[in-house]
């Protein structure tokens, strides 16, 4: 039997929105189940505070930053006190910076095992074109991202003000690409860990005729069956499903029908040039679905991940320029073509 994946460190970014409450409850549950360390992180973004951004001197600017940091710390302490109903005591972390960059920097430097986030927080205005903070983290994170929009239906057991999310039914979305191989390992591991039922789903789009539809469905079902590990055919509760239609709609529909507790999807981790996030299957399932989604980047994306160090003190997107040192080879998501290069932008803080 395959060994289950270990989760030792969980990062939960919090912006005090209703979506943060849901994400934090899921993070607490995962931390309790795996006996993992939980870090509750809040990022103070100065672009939201004009008094700091337009401080007339460096001294006043630092004072404003410190005051906002202290305020954020107090809010985070109150949030954790209000929403923590179990023995777990998370580590609190308050930083000044850009939300997505600060989250990614911590996850990379501390070797985080999973990031748990709300599907969107306060930055709703940029979801159509640029995607949410969650979307940007999802595509660049060095670890899987669990996106939660609301507590799952009957998978929540309440007892003496304690919330426990038990995973009884897991849905894995298979597209038969390299992107989903790593995600499948997480799906099988979670199935083992929670003694859950796993459904392997493939959605066929654009099947032209009834005759070809039957043939394509049979072929897809056969490929799904081959994904089941030989050692798990008797011990694991696994079934397969093939549907026809729009991928995101069929995933959401099946999740509702089967009362799925967790959807697991693999992504390629693409860059800004092809971030059509509003039309992507993963993004729509995250935004419109009824249960949390675990997004796992492909092994290839992980191997090709850039070695990026971000200065979390960068707080003025259109003013101060952050230190960014990047070394990469092959295709860089922010530059066209295959380029092997090194970029260095000096930070005024250094």
Secondary structure, 3 states (H helix, E strand, C coil): CCCCCCCCEEEEECCCCHHHHHHHHHHHHHHHHHCCEEEEEEEECHHHCHHHHCCCCHHHHHHHHHHHHHHHHHHHHHHHHHHCCCCCCCEEEEEECCHHHHHHHHHHHCCCCEEEEECCCCCHHHCCCCCCHHHHHHHHCCCEEEEECCCCCCCEEEECCEEEECCCEEEEECCCCHHHHHHHHHHHHHHHHHCCEEEEEEEECCCCCHHHHHHHHHHHHHHHHHHCCHHHCCCCEEEEEEEECCHHHHHHHHHHHCCCCEEEEEECCCCHHHCCHHHCHHHHHHHHCCCEEEEEECHHHHHCCCEEEECCCCCCCCCCCCCEEEEECCECCCCCCECCEEEEECCCCC
